[in-house]
Amino acid sequence: MAPDRSRRRPSNAETVEQILERIRATRNFDFRHYKRPTLHRRIERRMAERKCKTAAEYLALLDRDPGECDALIASMLIKVTGFFRDAETWTLLSGKVIPQLLAEKRPGEEIRVWCAGSATGEEAFSIGILLAEAMGPAFQNQEVKIFGTDVDEKAIAFARHGVYSREQVKSVPAGVLKTWFVEDPTGWSVRKEIRRTVVFGVNNLVSDAPISRLDLLLCRNVFIYLDGALQKRVLTRFHHALRRHGLLVLGKSELIPFAGKIFESVDQQRRIYRKDGRRDAAVAQERLVSLLEQESMALAVEEGRPDLNTVDQFHRDIVQSLRVPMVATAPDGTILRWNAAAVALWGLSEEEVTGKKLPALTLPGLPGELLVEKTAAVREGKSDVQRSRGVLHRGGDHPPLELSVEITPLRDTANEMSGLLYAVHDMTAFADLERDLRKSTEEREAALEELQSINEELQSANEELETTNEELQSANEELQTTNEELQSTNEELETTNEELQSTNAELDATNRELAHRTEELNSLAFIQRVTIRSLNAAVILLDANGRITMWNLAAERLLGVPEDEAMGQLFWTLHVPAINGGLLQKIRRSMAQNAPLRAEQLTYELPNGSHGHAMVTAIPILDNGAALGALITFEDATKVSNLTAEVAALKANNNNHGRRTRR
């Protein structure tokens, strides 16, 4: 039975590209220059998690569930990080790189560090701890800015909290953990001294502007997911972002030859580089290539032609558009380029000649001395240009063509010869003119006048060209001025963004402090309420309108009204058998006058039928003269009253007994 091809997984480039295009269209996130094997595995894993058996099902799911796009992007952005990950690199940073960086700084000069692709922030805090330990007390006084960025917003949100589980801090040495972390119930939080220097934000290395004026840039284990073209583009942005002699640290598994071209190697094994101003030409060349690639890609999107995505295609289009026959060969004579004009001249297609040796084709019009002696002179560097003449005979009644062939070397960015270029010019018209001039001496004057006229036209054309050139130079200067203004504006926007991020971090810290204070106040209020409820004296708290806001257990016992019935009631309308109307009026009058009512005695009936006594006080609660309510207390004085009555009775008995004795 043949396999069901409609149920295949996205194992081919077409399906992967469809999904990547869907992400780019809906989320404006471009994965086109990420390495395909990694993206392939991530897409298959996500399909398995969502139980999609075919690519069509998963594409339908992306259309149906907008959140799936975000989940797929998060799964493709691999976040493997940890504190002091790859201990040898951090040992080299603390022992050599950071001390040298600090030694080159003037006192009080700002230190700027960027951790690109920082995920959940462990690496940014790690470099902050190394700087704090290396600088000592100066760390608190000197301006230190550490920027941690990632494309994943959720990871950045986690990093801003600065709190990590016990599993996440396992790699932190015990001494460092004790010094720079604070333990809390959920794990360990980074100390404020470190957190105040670290600013986290979302940044896409491919599309967003880089952070500038950097002393140190860490971007570890990010380039392993990018293809060669994107690696070069990001590295040139890093070169622009670093200050003079700024340092770049890549992952130990990221060996990128282009990094050695634009940076000076400090430690090749650990992938540590320094910005070298002598290599700015290579950076400028790569920026030009990057711009051409972006322009070609934009054209491909507009025209729906996916093949227009390389600088090589751009160069090919230039050569093909020339009307002069052009042949480009390798140094050994192997044909690499054969433009449309060459096809028209010799009648051979590019596919027929590409990869063959030029001398072996024995093309008419290319003499042997040109292909041997003169080609050798250019190839061996003895001459920068060689020219030769030849004749191309055509069949039928067509006259022969007289050709002029020019050989020049092709050179790369390092000025090394990479091949040879043959430019063929049709000189037939000029040869005919020369013959006519030699044969027609009687027409010499007329020919001279014609040549003079041609010369004047050429001079006029030259003047027009000079004028056009001046206008182009003026336009170029204006564009350069505009570019400088845009760069200045961009730097100002970056500074403003950094200040906003710093302010946001401070607001987060203030919010956490307020939350802590709120918890303390809630705890204090709870303790206060428990204390009041446990007092022997009856305590009643009224608000400014006379509604009961507190009614403790002693009030239930003394006044005979449960708390749940009393709370929220107007005290003046509450039926309390022990309180008569006169006492209520006195309390209400004292509240209205904001005057205390003290030591007012109250008589009430006890459960056994006898009578008890209580001392009533009503104290208004004021705030700068404004009445907030009143505090009413009923202190049981029954025992005191009974003792007073017994003492009085004893005195009376003693007096009576004394009078009988005297009689």
C-alpha positions in Angstrom: 0.0 0.0 0.0 1.4 3.4 -0.9 2.0 5.8 2.0 -0.6 8.5 2.6 1.3 11.6 1.6 -1.4 14.0 2.9 -0.6 12.9 6.4 3.1 13.6 6.3 4.8 15.7 9.0 6.5 19.0 8.0 9.7 17.2 7.0 10.2 19.2 3.8 11.3 22.8 3.2 8.0 23.8 1.7 5.9 23.0 4.8 8.4 24.7 7.1 8.4 27.8 5.0 4.6 27.9 5.0 4.6 27.9 8.8 7.4 30.5 9.0 5.5 32.7 6.6 2.3 32.4 8.6 4.3 33.5 11.7 5.8 36.4 9.9 2.5 37.5 8.5 0.6 37.3 11.8 3.3 38.3 14.4 5.9 40.1 12.2 8.5 37.7 13.6 11.0 36.7 10.8 12.6 33.3 11.2 13.8 33.1 7.6 17.5 33.3 8.5 17.3 30.8 11.4 18.8 27.4 10.8 16.2 25.1 9.4 17.0 21.8 11.3 16.4 23.5 14.6 13.1 25.1 13.5 12.1 21.8 11.9 12.5 19.9 15.2 10.6 22.6 17.2 7.7 22.6 14.8 7.4 18.8 14.9 7.5 18.8 18.7 4.8 21.5 18.9 2.6 19.5 16.5 3.0 16.4 18.7 2.0 18.4 21.8 -1.2 19.7 20.0 -1.9 16.2 18.6 -1.8 17.5 14.9 -1.0 14.6 12.6 -0.6 16.6 9.4 0.9 19.9 8.5 -2.5 21.0 7.1 -4.1 20.4 10.5 -1.4 22.5 12.2 -1.7 25.3 9.7 -5.5 25.3 10.3 -4.9 25.4 14.0 -2.6 28.5 13.6 -5.5 30.2 11.8 -8.1 29.2 14.3 -6.1 29.8 17.5 -4.2 33.1 17.6 -2.5 32.0 20.8 -0.9 29.1 19.1 1.4 31.4 17.1 2.7 32.8 20.4 3.2 29.4 21.8 5.1 28.2 18.7 7.3 31.3 18.7 8.1 30.7 22.4 9.0 27.1 21.8 11.3 28.1 18.9 13.1 30.7 21.1 15.3 28.3 23.1 16.1 29.6 26.5 18.9 27.6 28.1 20.6 29.7 30.8 21.9 29.7 34.4 24.0 31.6 36.8 27.7 31.5 35.9 27.0 28.9 33.1 30.3 27.6 31.7 32.5 28.2 34.7 35.7 28.6 32.7 34.4 31.5 30.8 33.3 33.3 33.9 36.6 32.6 35.6 38.4 34.3 32.6 35.9 37.2 32.8 36.5 37.8 36.5 40.3 37.2 36.4 41.3 39.0 33.2 38.6 40.7 31.1 36.8 42.7 33.8 40.0 43.9 35.6 41.4 45.1 32.2 38.1 46.8 31.4 38.1 48.6 34.7 41.8 49.6 34.4 41.0 51.4 31.1 38.2 53.4 32.7 38.6 56.9 34.1 37.3 57.5 37.7 33.6 58.0 37.6 33.2 57.1 34.0 30.1 55.2 33.0 30.3 51.4 32.5 27.8 49.9 30.0 27.2 46.2 29.5 24.7 44.4 27.3 23.6 40.8 27.7 21.9 40.0 24.5 19.6 37.0 24.5 19.6 37.0 28.3 16.4 34.8 28.6 15.3 34.9 32.3 18.2 37.2 33.4 20.6 34.9 35.2 23.5 35.9 32.9 22.8 39.7 33.4 22.8 39.3 37.2 26.0 37.1 37.0 28.0 39.9 35.2 26.6 42.4 37.7 27.9 40.3 40.6 31.3 40.0 39.0 31.5 43.8 38.5 30.4 44.4 42.1 33.0 42.1 43.5 35.8 43.6 41.2 34.9 47.3 42.0 34.2 46.9 45.7 32.8 50.1 47.4 33.1 52.0 44.1 30.3 49.9 42.6 27.8 51.9 44.7 29.2 55.3 43.5 30.0 54.7 39.9 27.4 54.7 37.1 27.0 51.0 36.1 24.4 50.1 33.5 23.7 46.4 32.6 21.1 45.8 29.9 19.5 42.4 29.6 17.4 41.9 26.5 15.5 39.0 24.8 12.8 38.7 22.3 10.6 36.7 24.7 8.4 39.1 26.7 7.5 36.5 29.3 11.2 35.7 30.0 11.9 39.4 30.4 9.0 39.8 32.8 10.4 36.9 34.9 13.9 38.5 34.9 12.6 41.8 36.2 11.4 40.2 39.4 14.9 39.0 40.2 13.6 36.0 42.3 14.8 32.5 41.5 14.0 29.0 42.8 16.4 27.0 44.8 17.0 24.8 41.8 17.9 27.8 39.7 20.6 29.0 42.1 22.3 25.6 42.6 25.2 26.7 40.4 25.9 29.8 42.5 28.9 29.4 44.9 27.8 29.4 48.5 29.8 32.6 49.3 28.3 34.5 46.4 24.8 33.2 47.3 25.2 34.4 50.9 26.6 37.8 49.9 24.4 38.8 46.9 21.1 37.0 47.4 18.4 37.2 50.0 16.4 34.1 50.9 12.6 34.3 51.0 9.8 31.7 51.1 9.8 31.2 47.3 13.5 30.9 46.8 16.3 33.5 46.5 16.0 37.1 45.4 18.9 39.2 44.0 20.0 42.0 46.4 18.9 45.5 45.5 22.5 46.7 45.0 22.7 44.4 41.9 19.1 44.8 40.7 19.3 48.6 40.5 22.1 48.4 37.9 20.3 45.9 35.6 17.6 47.0 33.2 15.6 44.4 31.3 13.8 45.0 28.0 12.6 43.3 24.8 14.9 43.5 21.8 15.1 41.6 18.6 18.7 41.3 17.4 17.6 41.0 13.8 15.2 44.0 13.4 15.7 46.3 16.5 18.4 48.9 16.9 21.3 47.7 19.1 22.2 49.4 22.4 25.1 51.7 21.9 28.3 52.9 23.6 29.0 49.5 25.2 32.1 48.4 27.1 31.2 44.7 27.2 28.7 42.7 25.1 27.7 39.1 26.0 25.8 37.1 23.4 26.3 33.5 24.2 24.7 30.5 22.4 22.5 32.7 20.1 24.5 32.5 16.9 24.2 28.7 16.8 20.6 29.1 15.7 21.3 31.7 12.9 22.5 31.1 9.4 25.7 32.7 8.0 24.1 35.8 6.4 22.3 36.7 9.6 25.3 36.0 11.7 27.3 38.6 9.7 24.5 41.1 9.9 24.2 40.8 13.7 28.0 40.9 14.2 28.2 44.2 12.3 25.5 45.7 14.5 27.5 44.5 17.5 30.6 46.2 16.1 28.7 49.4 15.8 27.3 49.1 19.3 30.7 48.7 21.0 33.0 51.5 22.1 36.6 51.7 21.0 38.3 48.6 22.4 34.9 47.3 23.6 34.8 43.5 24.3 32.5 40.9 22.8 31.9 37.4 24.4 30.3 34.7 22.4 29.4 31.1 23.3 32.3 28.6 23.3 30.5 26.5 20.6 30.1 29.6 18.3 33.1 29.6 16.0 32.3 32.2 13.4 35.1 33.0 10.9 33.6 36.4 10.1 34.1 37.5 13.8 37.8 37.2 13.3 37.7 39.6 10.3 36.0 42.5 12.1 37.2 41.9 15.7 40.6 41.3 17.3 40.7 37.9 19.0 41.4 38.1 22.8 40.8 34.4 23.6 39.9 32.3 20.6 39.1 29.2 22.6 36.6 31.1 24.8 35.3 33.2 21.8 36.3 36.6 23.4 37.0 39.5 20.9 37.9 43.1 21.1 36.7 45.9 18.7 39.6 46.8 16.4 39.3 50.1 14.5 41.7 49.0 11.8 39.1 46.5 10.6 36.3 49.0 9.9 36.6 48.5 6.2 35.4 44.9 6.5 32.5 46.1 8.6 31.5 48.7 6.1 31.7 46.1 3.3 29.4 43.8 5.3 27.0 46.6 6.0 26.7 47.3 2.2 26.2 43.6 1.5 23.5 43.5 4.3 21.7 46.5 2.7 21.8 44.8 -0.7 20.4 41.6 0.7 17.6 43.4 2.4 16.7 45.3 -0.8 16.8 42.1 -2.8 14.6 40.4 -0.3 12.1 43.2 -0.3 12.0 43.1 -4.1 11.4 39.3 -3.9 8.4 39.8 -1.6 6.9 42.4 -3.9 7.3 40.4 -7.1 6.7 36.9 -5.5 10.1 35.7 -6.7 11.9 33.8 -3.8 15.1 33.4 -5.8 16.0 37.2 -5.4 17.4 36.8 -1.9 21.2 37.0 -2.3 23.8 39.6 -3.2 25.1 37.0 -5.7 21.8 37.4 -7.6 22.1 41.1 -7.4 25.5 41.0 -9.0 24.3 38.6 -11.6 21.5 40.9 -12.6 24.0 43.8 -13.0 26.2 41.7 -15.3 23.2 40.4 -17.3 21.9 44.0 -17.9 25.2 45.2 -19.5 25.0 45.5 -23.3 28.7 44.8 -23.6 29.6 41.0 -23.8 31.2 40.1 -20.5 32.9 36.8 -19.6 34.1 36.2 -16.0 36.4 33.3 -15.3 38.3 31.8 -12.3 42.1 32.3 -12.3 42.5 28.9 -14.1 40.2 30.0 -17.0 37.0 28.2 -15.8 34.0 30.2 -17.0 31.8 31.5 -14.1 29.7 34.3 -15.7 28.4 34.6 -19.3 26.0 37.5 -19.8 23.2 37.9 -22.3 25.3 40.1 -24.6 27.8 37.3 -24.9 25.0 34.8 -25.7 23.9 37.1 -28.5 27.5 37.5 -29.8 28.6 33.9 -29.9 25.2 32.0 -29.9 26.1 29.9 -26.9 23.9 29.8 -23.8 25.2 30.3 -20.3 24.4 26.7 -19.4 26.5 25.4 -22.3 29.7 27.3 -21.3 29.6 27.6 -17.5 32.3 25.4 -15.9 34.3 24.9 -19.1 37.7 26.4 -19.8 37.6 29.5 -22.0 40.6 28.6 -24.2 39.0 25.2 -24.9 36.0 26.9 -26.6 38.1 28.5 -29.3 35.7 31.4 -29.6 36.0 33.4 -32.8 37.3 36.9 -32.2 39.4 35.9 -29.2 43.0 35.5 -30.6 45.4 33.0 -29.1 47.9 35.6 -27.9 45.0 37.1 -25.8 44.0 33.9 -24.2 47.6 32.8 -23.4 50.3 35.5 -23.1 48.1 38.5 -22.2 45.9 36.5 -19.9 49.0 35.1 -18.1 50.3 38.7 -17.7 47.1 39.8 -15.9 46.8 36.6 -13.9 50.4 36.8 -12.6 50.0 40.4 -11.6 52.4 41.8 -14.2 49.7 44.0 -15.7 46.5 45.5 -14.5 44.9 45.5 -17.9 45.6 43.9 -21.3 43.9 44.6 -24.6 43.7 42.8 -28.0 41.9 43.1 -31.3 40.2 40.2 -33.1 37.8 39.6 -36.0 34.6 37.5 -35.8 33.4 36.2 -39.1 29.7 35.7 -39.4 27.9 33.5 -42.0 25.8 34.6 -44.9 25.9 38.2 -46.1 26.7 39.6 -42.6 30.0 41.5 -42.6 32.6 40.5 -40.0 32.8 42.2 -36.6 36.0 43.8 -35.4 36.3 43.3 -31.7 38.4 44.9 -29.0 38.8 42.6 -25.9 39.9 44.0 -22.5 41.2 41.8 -19.7 41.1 43.0 -16.1 41.6 41.2 -12.8 38.6 40.5 -10.4 39.5 41.3 -6.8 37.8 40.6 -3.5 37.5 42.8 -0.4 41.0 41.9 0.7 42.3 43.0 -2.8 43.2 39.4 -3.6 42.7 38.3 -7.2 39.7 36.0 -7.5 39.3 35.7 -11.2 39.5 37.5 -14.7 37.0 39.6 -16.5 36.9 39.8 -20.3 35.0 42.8 -21.8 34.3 42.6 -25.5 33.6 45.9 -27.4 32.3 46.0 -31.0 34.9 48.2 -32.9 33.4 47.5 -36.4 32.0 51.0 -36.8 35.3 52.6 -35.7 37.3 50.4 -38.1 35.0 51.2 -41.0 35.4 54.9 -40.2 39.2 54.6 -40.2 39.1 52.9 -43.6 36.8 55.5 -45.0 39.1 58.2 -43.8 42.1 56.5 -45.4 40.3 56.0 -48.8 38.6 59.4 -49.0 41.3 62.1 -48.7 39.1 64.5 -50.6 36.5 64.2 -47.9 39.0 64.8 -45.2 37.8 68.4 -44.4 34.2 67.3 -44.3 35.2 64.4 -42.0 37.2 66.8 -39.8 34.2 69.1 -39.5 32.1 66.1 -38.6 34.6 65.1 -36.0 34.7 68.6 -34.6 30.9 68.5 -34.4 31.1 65.2 -32.6 33.7 66.6 -30.2 31.4 69.6 -29.4 28.6 67.2 -28.7 30.9 65.2 -26.5 32.0 68.3 -24.6 28.4 69.3 -24.2 27.5 65.8 -22.9 30.6 66.0 -20.6 29.4 69.3 -19.2 25.9 67.9 -18.6 27.5 64.9 -16.9 29.6 67.2 -14.7 26.5 69.2 -13.8 24.6 66.0 -13.0 27.5 64.8 -10.9 27.5 68.0 -8.9 23.8 67.6 -8.3 24.3 64.1 -7.2 27.1 65.1 -4.9 24.9 67.8 -3.4 22.0 65.3 -2.9 24.4 62.8 -1.3 25.6 65.4 1.2 22.0 66.2 2.0 21.3 62.5 2.5 24.4 62.2 4.8 23.2 65.1 6.9 19.7 63.6 7.2 21.3 60.3 8.2 23.4 61.9 10.9 20.2 63.7 12.2 18.3 60.4 12.2 21.2 58.6 14.1 21.2 61.4 16.7 17.5 61.1 17.1 17.8 57.4 17.5 20.4 57.7 20.2 18.2 60.2 22.0 15.3 57.7 21.8 17.5 54.9 23.1 18.6 57.1 26.1 14.9 58.0 26.8 14.0 54.3 26.7 16.8 53.4 29.1 15.6 56.1 31.5 12.0 54.8 31.3 13.2 51.3 31.9 15.2 52.5 35.0 12.1 54.4 36.3 10.0 51.3 35.8 12.4 49.2 37.8 12.3 51.8 40.6 8.5 51.8 40.5 8.5 48.0 40.8 10.7 48.2 43.9 8.5 50.9 45.4 5.4 48.8 44.8 6.9 45.8 46.5 7.8 48.0 49.5 4.2 49.3 49.7 2.9 45.8 49.5 5.2 44.9 52.4 4.0 47.9 54.4 0.4 46.9 53.7 1.0 43.4 55.1 2.5 44.9 58.2 -0.5 47.2 58.7 -3.0 44.3 58.2 -1.1 42.3 60.8 -1.1 45.2 63.2 -4.8 45.7 62.7 -5.5 42.0 63.3 -3.4 42.1 66.6 -5.2 45.3 67.7 -8.7 43.7 67.0 -7.8 40.5 68.9 -6.5 42.6 71.8 -9.6 44.7 72.1 -11.9 41.7 71.8 -10.0 40.1 74.8 -10.4 43.1 77.2 -12.6 42.6 80.3 -14.1 46.1 79.7 -16.8 46.4 77.1 -15.5 48.4 74.1 -17.7 49.9 71.5 -16.3 51.9 68.5 -18.6 54.2 66.5 -18.0 56.0 63.2 -18.8 59.7 62.6 -22.5 58.8 61.9 -22.9 56.8 65.1 -22.8 53.3 63.4 -21.1 50.5 65.4 -17.8 49.4 63.8 -16.5 47.3 66.8 -18.3 45.4 69.6 -16.1 43.1 71.7 -16.9 40.0 73.7 -17.2 42.0 77.0 -19.8 44.2 75.4 -21.8 41.0 74.4 -21.6 39.8 78.0 -22.2 43.1 79.8 -24.9 44.5 77.5 -26.5 41.3 76.3 -26.4 41.9 72.6 -24.4 39.6 70.2 -21.7 41.1 68.0 -23.3 40.1 64.7 -26.6 41.9 65.7 -24.8 45.1 66.8 -22.3 45.6 64.0 -23.4 48.2 61.5 -26.4 49.4 63.5 -26.9 52.9 64.7 -26.0 53.0 68.4 -28.9 55.4 69.1 -31.5 53.0 67.7 -30.0 49.7 69.1 -32.2 48.3 71.9 -29.8 47.7 74.9 -31.7 46.9 78.2 -28.8 48.1 80.3 -28.5 51.6 78.7 -31.3 54.1 79.4 -32.4 56.9 77.2 -30.8 59.6 79.3 -27.3 58.0 79.0 -27.7 57.6 75.3 -28.5 61.3 75.0 -25.5 62.3 77.1 -23.2 60.1 74.8 -24.8 61.6 71.7 -24.4 65.1 73.0 -20.7 64.5 73.9 -20.1 63.3 70.3 -21.8 66.3 68.8 -19.7 68.6 70.9 -16.5 66.6 70.5 -16.2 66.5 74.2 -15.4 63.4 76.4 -18.0 61.9 78.8 -16.2 60.3 81.7 -17.1 58.2 84.8 -20.8 58.1 84.2 -22.2 55.2 86.4 -24.6 52.7 84.9 -26.8 50.2 86.9 -27.8 47.0 85.1 -29.5 43.7 86.0 -27.4 40.6 86.4 -28.6 37.1 85.3 -29.2 36.1 88.9 -31.6 39.0 89.4 -29.2 41.2 91.3 -27.9 44.5 90.0 -24.5 45.3 88.6 -22.7 48.6 88.2 -20.4 49.9 85.4 -18.5 53.1 84.7 -19.2 54.5 81.3 -16.8 56.7 79.3 -17.3 58.1 75.8 -14.2 59.6 74.1 -14.5 61.3 70.7 -11.9 60.4 68.0 -10.6 63.5 66.3 -8.2 64.1 63.4 -7.1 67.8 63.2 -10.5 68.8 64.6 -12.5 66.6 62.3 -14.7 64.0 64.1 -14.0 60.4 63.0 -16.3 58.7 65.6 -16.2 57.8 69.3 -14.8 55.1 71.7 -17.3 54.0 74.4 -16.1 51.8 77.3 -18.2 50.1 80.0 -15.9 49.1 82.9 -17.6 46.7 85.3 -17.6 48.3 88.8 -20.0 45.8 90.5 -17.3 44.4 92.8 -16.1 47.8 93.8 -19.6 49.0 94.5 -20.3 45.9 96.6 -17.1 46.4 98.6 -17.9 50.0 99.2 -21.4 49.1 100.5 -19.9 46.4 102.8 -17.3 48.9 104.1 -20.0 51.4 104.8 -22.1 48.8 106.6 -19.2 47.7 108.8 -18.5 51.4 109.7 -22.2 51.8 110.6 -22.2 48.6 112.8 -19.0 49.8 114.5 -20.5 53.1 115.3 -23.7 51.5 116.7 -21.6 49.1 118.9 -19.5 52.0 120.2 -22.5 54.0 121.3 -24.0 50.9 123.1 -20.7 50.3 124.9 -20.5 53.9 126.2 -24.0 53.6 127.6 
